[in-house]
């Protein structure tokens, strides 16, 4: 006897999902095309039709699956819909016996023909499956049951080349900001090492320099550094004009704080006020991060770090420019004030 191999097949109940056939019956396990899935852990009892022979009646009465926290019309969503059962009853009036005898003989003949045809079909299918070397008798992966969906290719902007210092300053042609170069100990990093143009949730830094505070501070090859960067404020932050710069500066820090300072710390606000940069409205949010507890427990070279986010309005048709500065206390923290005081905007 040949059975249909267990695997994910198009749902015979008419939904857009794939349903698991365990080799003898349909189960409740489903998943959306395009998602990786293996064999389910515990298949549930379900109707007994193989995938290629799902009855038309079941397709017409297939349930319309909704969100997983909703309930189907006939019961909880984790139950399998049962096929309708025909009604039986005694005939309303008696009839002569001989037509039943003749009909029974005819039914036996028809049934024999049907069974013989089914045996031939199943035998041919079994031979075809055994003759094909590419037939997989184990649970197929998702890409073996349905063609993968082609995701639209999105254009990724090229990485900006970070400008080198000139005349003791670094000028960012994208944001129009420029600031004093902190000194020869600071190095301009490669753009590919600090940017991911496909990630539009994070700033795309268009100028910057760094100085190492502690190399391999975590024992996994990561360095802790002082940072000076500029970028346009990402599109994920709504902007309605200079009056929203104060809230925007705090939102930027809260959004990226865990990324910029990824070890336990306490934060203290040092300055939070409006300012003017080359005649343009702006805002400065200055803070101090305290890592003392973690530093003493792990032998880090720094205990506190001062930083600032400075935003500069460029008009409603342009995103605000952003300066981010952060310097640990084992380096020269006067860098923070020198960069802030030297900031200019075109």
Secondary structure as GFF3:
##gff-version 3
##sequence-region A 1 346
A	DSSP	beta_strand	7	10	.	.	.	ID=ss1
A	DSSP	beta_strand	18	21	.	.	.	ID=ss2
A	DSSP	beta_strand	26	31	.	.	.	ID=ss3
A	DSSP	three_ten_helix	51	53	.	.	.	ID=ss4
A	DSSP	alpha_helix	56	60	.	.	.	ID=ss5
A	DSSP	alpha_helix	97	131	.	.	.	ID=ss6
A	DSSP	three_ten_helix	142	144	.	.	.	ID=ss7
A	DSSP	beta_strand	169	171	.	.	.	ID=ss8
A	DSSP	beta_strand	177	180	.	.	.	ID=ss9
A	DSSP	alpha_helix	191	194	.	.	.	ID=ss10
A	DSSP	beta_strand	207	214	.	.	.	ID=ss11
A	DSSP	beta_strand	224	232	.	.	.	ID=ss12
A	DSSP	three_ten_helix	242	244	.	.	.	ID=ss13
A	DSSP	alpha_helix	245	260	.	.	.	ID=ss14
A	DSSP	beta_strand	266	277	.	.	.	ID=ss15
A	DSSP	beta_strand	280	290	.	.	.	ID=ss16
A	DSSP	alpha_helix	292	298	.	.	.	ID=ss17
A	DSSP	beta_strand	304	312	.	.	.	ID=ss18
A	DSSP	beta_strand	321	328	.	.	.	ID=ss19
A	DSSP	alpha_helix	334	342	.	.	.	ID=ss20
A	DSSP	beta_strand	344	345	.	.	.	ID=ss21
###
